[in-house]
C-alpha cells in the first residue's frame, strides 16, 4: 500500500502552522532463513521491532516499540491520545533519528503548550495492549465531555467493508506478528496501518487525522485486535462512533462503549459478527442463512433496527 509522503518543511516560528515532520519511515520486515518441519531451508520475513524514545522539549517521556514505518505519525498520535498536548499548532517539530533511536518533539511555548505534564506522567496505567501499552493520567478524565453522533449502518455495508479490508494486512501476510488498524468511511478503507502493537497502529491513525484535520464523525474504525478499554477510549477521543474488530471485547471495553455510545462490533469475519452495543443503529438487511449440520436453512428472524432484538 502506498503511503502519503511526509515531506519535511522549513522550520517556522508561526504558532498557527502545523509542525515540521521528518520522513524517517523504515522497512517493516527483515529477510531471514528458517527451517521448516521437513528440515528444508525456507526464505522468509519477520516483522521489524525497533525502540523509539520520545523526548518532549528535551525531557524523556516514553520508549515505544514499533515497526518504525510511520514514526512521526505514531509520535503525533501518541501525544494526542495521551492528551499531553491539546493543539497540534503548539508543536513546532517532530524529528526522528534512528541512529539515536529518538523522536524529539519541540513546542512553540514550553510552559503553555503542556497541560499538567508532571501530574499526568506521575500517574500511569499499564494496559492490556500488545507490547504492554501505557496510558498516562486518569484514563477516565474528560470522557464525560465526549459526545459521539448517532449513526446509521447497514449489515450489507459491513460485509462489503470487511471484504475490502481483507485485501490489506500486507505486513501480516508477509511476516506475521503485527496488528492492523484502519480508518474507514462507508465501505472504503482510507488509511490502513500495521504495527507490532494495536495501540501503536491506532496512534498512527490518530496522528494522521490530527495532521490533516480529519473529522471522525462519519468514520468507522477497524482493528484486528481486542476491543479493550484503551482502544474504545482512543477511538472515542478521535470522534469516531463505530469500532469494528475481528477479535473479541473485554468487560471494561464493553462498559465504556456503552457509557460513551460507541457502536461496538466484534468477531467480525466473513458473514459473522457480534454487536455488543449499538445494534439499534444497524439495519439488518443481509441476514445470512443458518447452517445446521449439513443443512442450510433460511433465517426468517426479523431484527428490529430500534431495539436490536429478533422476532
C-alpha positions in Angstrom: 0.0 0.0 0.0 1.4 3.4 -0.9 1.7 5.8 2.0 1.3 9.6 1.8 4.9 11.0 2.0 5.7 13.4 4.8 7.8 15.9 3.1 9.9 18.0 5.5 9.0 21.7 5.5 11.2 24.6 6.5 11.0 25.3 10.3 8.8 28.3 11.1 8.1 30.2 14.3 4.5 30.8 13.4 2.5 29.2 16.2 -0.6 28.8 13.9 1.2 26.4 11.5 1.3 22.7 11.7 4.5 21.0 12.8 7.5 20.2 10.7 8.0 16.5 10.4 10.9 14.4 9.2 10.2 11.4 7.0 12.1 8.6 8.6 9.9 5.6 7.9 11.8 2.3 7.6 11.1 -1.1 6.1 8.5 -3.2 8.0 10.2 -6.6 7.8 13.6 -8.3 7.6 14.5 -11.2 5.3 15.6 -14.3 7.2 16.1 -18.0 6.6 14.1 -20.6 8.6 14.0 -24.3 8.7 10.5 -25.9 8.2 9.1 -29.1 9.6 10.7 -31.1 6.7 14.2 -29.8 7.6 14.2 -27.6 4.5 15.7 -24.1 4.3 13.0 -21.5 3.6 13.4 -17.9 2.8 11.0 -15.9 4.9 10.4 -12.5 6.6 10.0 -11.4 10.2 8.4 -8.2 11.4 10.7 -5.4 12.5 10.7 -4.2 16.1 12.5 -1.0 17.0 12.8 1.1 20.1 11.9 4.8 19.7 12.4 7.1 22.7 10.2 10.2 22.7 11.6 13.4 24.1 9.3 16.4 24.7 11.2 19.6 25.0 14.4 17.7 25.9 12.6 15.7 28.5 12.5 11.9 28.1 8.8 10.7 28.1 8.5 7.2 26.9 10.0 4.5 24.7 7.7 3.0 22.1 8.4 -0.4 20.5 7.3 -0.1 16.8 7.8 -1.4 13.3 9.2 2.1 12.5 7.3 2.6 9.3 5.5 5.8 10.3 7.3 7.1 13.4 6.3 10.7 13.0 2.6 10.0 12.8 3.0 7.5 15.7 4.5 10.1 17.9 2.0 12.7 16.9 -1.0 10.4 17.6 0.5 9.2 20.9 0.8 12.8 22.1 -2.8 13.4 21.1 -4.3 10.2 22.6 -2.3 10.7 25.8 -3.8 14.3 25.9 -0.3 15.7 26.7 -0.7 18.4 24.0 -4.1 19.9 23.3 -3.5 21.7 19.9 -1.4 20.5 17.0 -0.3 24.1 16.4 1.5 24.0 19.7 4.0 21.6 18.2 7.0 23.2 16.4 8.6 20.0 15.0 9.0 16.2 15.3 12.4 15.0 14.4 13.1 11.2 14.2 16.7 10.0 14.3 17.1 6.2 14.1 20.9 6.3 14.9 20.0 7.5 18.4 16.6 5.7 18.4 14.9 9.0 19.3 12.0 11.2 18.4 12.5 14.8 19.5 9.3 16.9 19.9 9.7 20.6 20.3 6.9 23.0 21.1 6.4 26.8 20.4 5.9 27.6 24.1 7.5 25.2 26.7 5.3 26.5 29.5 1.9 26.9 28.0 1.8 24.0 25.5 2.0 21.2 28.0 -1.1 20.6 30.1 -0.3 19.4 33.6 2.6 17.3 32.2 4.2 16.4 35.6 0.8 15.4 37.1 0.0 13.1 34.1 3.4 11.5 33.9 3.3 10.6 37.6 0.0 8.7 37.1 0.0 5.9 34.6 -2.0 2.8 33.8 -0.3 -0.2 32.2 -2.9 -1.5 29.7 -3.6 -4.9 28.0 -2.2 -3.6 24.7 0.2 -5.8 22.8 3.7 -4.9 23.9 2.2 -3.6 27.1 0.6 -0.2 26.4 0.6 2.6 28.9 -1.9 5.4 29.4 -0.7 8.5 31.3 -3.1 10.4 33.6 -6.5 9.2 34.7 -8.0 7.0 31.9 -11.5 8.4 32.7 -10.6 12.1 32.7 -12.6 14.1 30.2 -14.7 11.2 29.0 -17.9 12.9 30.0 -17.1 15.7 27.6 -17.1 13.3 24.6 -20.3 13.4 22.5 -20.5 11.0 19.6 -23.0 11.3 16.8 -25.7 8.8 16.2 -25.0 6.7 13.1 -26.9 4.6 10.6 -25.3 1.3 9.4 -26.4 -1.5 7.1 -25.4 -5.1 7.6 -24.7 -5.4 3.9 -22.2 -2.4 4.1 -20.4 -4.0 7.0 -19.9 -7.2 4.9 -18.6 -5.0 2.0 -16.2 -3.2 4.2 -14.8 -6.5 5.7 -14.2 -7.8 2.2 -12.3 -4.6 1.3 -10.2 -4.8 4.5 -9.3 -8.4 3.7 -7.3 -7.1 0.8 -4.9 -5.4 3.2 -2.7 -6.7 6.0 0.3 -6.8 3.7 2.9 -7.0 6.5 0.9 -9.6 8.4 0.6 -11.8 5.3 4.4 -11.4 4.7 5.8 -11.7 8.2 3.0 -12.1 10.7 3.5 -10.7 14.3 1.6 -7.5 13.7 -1.8 -5.9 14.3 -3.7 -3.8 11.8 -6.0 -0.8 12.2 -8.0 1.1 9.5 -9.8 4.4 9.2 -12.8 3.7 7.1 -15.7 5.6 5.5 -18.8 3.7 4.4 -17.2 0.7 2.6 -13.9 2.5 1.8 -10.6 2.0 3.6 -9.0 5.4 3.9 -5.9 4.5 5.9 -4.5 1.2 6.9 -1.7 0.9 9.4 0.1 -2.1 10.8 2.4 -2.3 13.8 3.7 -4.7 16.4 1.0 -3.4 18.8 -2.5 -2.3 18.1 -2.1 0.7 20.3 0.7 1.9 18.0 -1.5 1.4 14.9 -4.4 3.4 16.4 -2.0 6.2 17.5 -0.5 6.4 14.0 -4.0 6.9 12.5 -4.8 9.4 15.2 -1.7 11.3 14.2 -2.7 11.2 10.6 -6.2 12.5 11.4 -4.8 15.3 13.6 -2.2 16.4 11.0 -4.7 16.5 8.2 -7.6 17.8 10.3 -9.9 14.8 9.5 -13.1 14.6 11.5 -14.2 11.2 12.8 -18.0 11.7 13.0 -18.7 9.8 9.7 -15.9 7.2 10.1 -15.6 3.6 11.2 -12.5 2.3 12.9 -11.4 -1.2 12.3 -8.8 -3.2 14.3 -7.6 -6.8 14.2 -7.0 -6.6 18.0 -9.1 -6.9 21.1 -11.7 -4.2 21.9 -10.2 -3.1 25.3 -10.9 0.0 27.4 -7.8 1.6 25.9 -9.0 1.0 22.3 -12.5 2.3 23.0 -11.3 5.4 24.7 -8.8 6.3 22.0 -11.4 5.8 19.2 -13.9 7.9 21.1 -11.3 10.7 21.6 -10.8 10.6 17.9 -14.6 11.3 17.5 -15.3 8.0 15.7 -18.6 6.5 16.7 -18.1 2.9 15.3 -15.5 0.4 16.4 -15.2 -2.9 14.4 -12.9 -5.8 15.2 -12.3 -9.4 14.1 -11.4 -10.1 17.7 -13.4 -10.1 21.0 -14.1 -7.4 23.6 -13.2 -7.0 27.2 -15.6 -6.2 30.0 -14.2 -2.7 30.6 -14.1 -2.0 26.9 -17.8 -3.0 26.7 -18.8 -0.9 29.7 -17.0 2.2 28.4 -18.5 1.7 24.9 -22.0 1.8 26.5 -21.1 4.8 28.5 -19.8 6.8 25.5 -22.2 5.5 22.9 -19.6 3.7 20.8 -21.1 1.1 18.4 -19.1 -2.0 19.3 -18.9 -4.8 16.8 -16.7 -7.7 17.5 -15.8 -11.2 16.0 -16.4 -9.7 12.5 -15.2 -12.1 9.9 -16.9 -13.3 6.8 -20.6 -13.2 7.5 -20.3 -13.4 11.2 -20.2 -10.6 13.8 -21.5 -9.8 17.3 -22.8 -6.3 18.2 -22.3 -5.7 21.9 -23.5 -2.1 21.8 -25.5 0.0 19.3 -27.5 -2.7 17.5 -30.4 -0.3 17.2 -28.3 1.7 14.7 -27.8 -1.2 12.3 -30.3 -2.2 9.6 -30.1 -5.9 9.3 -30.6 -6.1 5.5 -28.4 -9.1 4.7 -29.1 -11.7 7.3 -27.3 -14.9 6.1 -28.9 -18.3 6.1 -28.1 -20.6 9.0 -26.1 -23.7 8.5 -27.1 -26.6 10.8 -25.1 -29.8 10.3 -25.2 -30.4 6.5 -28.4 -28.3 6.0 -28.8 -24.7 5.1 -32.0 -23.1 6.4 -33.4 -19.6 5.6 -33.3 -17.3 8.6 -36.8 -15.9 9.0 -36.0 -13.9 12.1 -36.5 -10.2 11.7 -34.3 -7.8 13.6 -35.6 -4.6 14.8 -33.4 -1.6 13.9 -34.7 0.2 17.0 -34.2 -2.5 19.7 -31.7 -4.9 18.0 -33.9 -7.8 19.0 -35.3 -10.6 16.8 -38.9 -11.7 16.4 
